[in-house]
């Protein structure tokens, strides 16, 4: 188990080097934390709490006991923590690790803004929910009926269908491409019509139309 000793006050470089070279074992390491010196010991049995404190006192360096060092406890506030939806996020009070307790739905809430509380310098935590491709495209109408004149040339627009996707706009999950699955009747051919895969416009593709109304599936 490593022990930390926080030294309160100023120590010039010469004194610091002297302390290390004359008194501390080679296995002892040093750290700088904040505005004070911190001496960290390893598991060497000769590096004891008592001996280190006595050494520093001889050098007229004030040592703060571990129980007097303020312990930081982490906590969060805001929507998703202390406000609706309460408990969606939680933070480990000792480590500061942030956890999510429930499944997130970007379509309901795309962003969360939390505040880190009980610290000297409060800070904001912005959580952006990454979109998943979990929504199917939906047509604006359940069915479409169109009319086209006989002998219409290839490329004649018959009707345009439109679908929407609830996934995040502007990414691959919300891209919609249209295709015709089947045609009834299949006469005079089963490919009398084609659809623009990007805008949903249905056009005449074949020749020989002999009906005024066609229903597409």
N, C-alpha and C positions, 0 to 999 in steps of 0.2 A: 504494500500500500504506500503510495507516495504522499508526502506531507508538504503542505505549502505554508510558508511564513511570509507575511506581508510586512515590509519594512516601511515605516512611516517617517518621512523626512528626506533630506537630500544626502546623497553619498557621492563624493567626487570619484573620478575614475581611478586615481591613485590608491585611495583607500579600498575601493572595491577590488582592485587587482591584488592588493596586499592581503585582504581577507581570504580571497580564493587561494593564493599561493602558499600562505603561511599556515592556514588553519583547516581549510576544507579538504576532504578527501577527493581524489581525482574522479570518483564516481558521482560526485555531487554536481548537479547542473544548475544554471542560473537563468532566470527569465526576467523580462521587464514587463510589467503590467501597469497601465495607467501612468501615474506620476511617481510610483514607488518601486522599490526593488523587491523582487520575490525570489527567495531561495527554495529550490525544489530538491528534495532528497529521494534517493531510490530505496530499494529494499535492503541495502547494506545495514546490518544490525548496529554498526558503529555510528551510523548517521541517525541519531536519536533526537527526538523532540527536545529533550532537556539540554543535551550537549550543544545543539545549534543555538538555542536561545541564550545559553550562557556565553557562547562565543560572541554573539552579536552584542550582548550587554557589555562585555569587556571592551568592545570597540565603540561604546557609547552610542549605539544605534538602537532606537526604540523599536521594539517588536510588538506587533498587534497579535493578540491571540486569535485563533481560528474562530472561536465562538463570537468574537466581536466584529468579524468581517460580515458585512451585510450580504445576505443571500438574495439573489434575484429570483422572483417568482413570476412566471409568465402567465398572461391571461389575455383574452381577446373580447372585444365588445362589438356590437353592431348587428345588422341583419344577417341571420344565419348563425349567430352565436348567442347573444343575449336578447335579440329581437327576432320577431317572426321572419323566417321559420327557425324557431329556437332550437339549438342543439344540432344544427346541420354540420357545423364545424366545431372542433374541439382542439385545445392546445395543451400539451403536457406542461404542467406548471414548472417542472424542474429542467427539462431539456429545451423547451421552446418548439418542439416538433408539432406541426399542424396536421390534423387528421380530418377526413371527411367521414361522416357517420351514415350518410344516406346516399342513394343514387341521385346524381345530378341530371337535370334535363335542360339543355341549352335553350330549347324552344320556350320554356317557362321563365328562365332567368339565365342570361348570358354572362353576367358579371356580378361579383360580390365585392363589397368594400368593407373591410374589417379594420379595427383599430387595436394596436398592441397597447395594452394598459399596464399600469403599475410599474413603469420604467421611467428613468430620468428623462429620456428623450422619446416621447410617444411617436409612433410611426404608423403609417397606413399600410395595410396589406391588401393588394388588389388581386383578386382571383378571377381569371378568365376561363370560362368553361369551353373546352375544345369540342367542336361539333363532331357528331358521329352520323353516319348515313343510316338513320333509324326511322326515316319517314318515306312513305311511298308517294309518288306523284298522284295528284287527284285532278280529274277533269272537271272543268267548270260546269259541264252538263253531263247527265247520266247517259244521254243518247243524242245523236245528231242526225238530222234529216236534210238531205240536199237534193236539188234538181239540176239536171244537166241536159242540154239539147242533144238530140240525135246528131251524129256526124260531127260532133265537136272535135276539133283538131287536138293532137297531142300537146300537152302543156297548158291546156285550158284549166284555170282554177275552178274547182267545184265548191269547196268550202274550206274553212280553216278552223281547226280544233285547238283548244288551249288547255294546258294543265299547269298546276302550280305544285311546288315542293316546299315543305315547311323547314327544311334544313337550311343552314346558314347560307345566305346569298353570296355569290362570288367565289365559291369553292366547288370542288368536284362533286361534293355530296348533293348539291342542288341543281346540277346540270340535268336537263331533260332532253331526251332524244326520242323522236316519234317513229313508229313503224306500224305498218298494216299487218295484222296477224292472219286475217282471212277475208274472203270476198264471197258474197252470195247474191245472185247465182254466179257460177263460175263460167258463164257464157258471155260473149263468144270465146273468152280466155280467162284464166284465173289471175291475170295481172292487168286488168283494164285500168287500174288506178295506181298512182304512186303518191307517197307523202314526203314532203320536205322534212327531214329528220330534225331540223333545228327550229322551224317556226310552225309546224303542224299544218301547213297548207296541203290540201289534197287536190291532185291534178289528174287530168286524163292522161293515161299512159299508152293505152292500146287503141285500136281502130275497130269499127263495127258496132258502135252502140246502137241498140234497137229499143231501148226503154227510156222513158222520161224521168223515172224516179228510181234511184238505187239506194239501198240501205247497206251501209258498211258495218262490219263488226270488227 
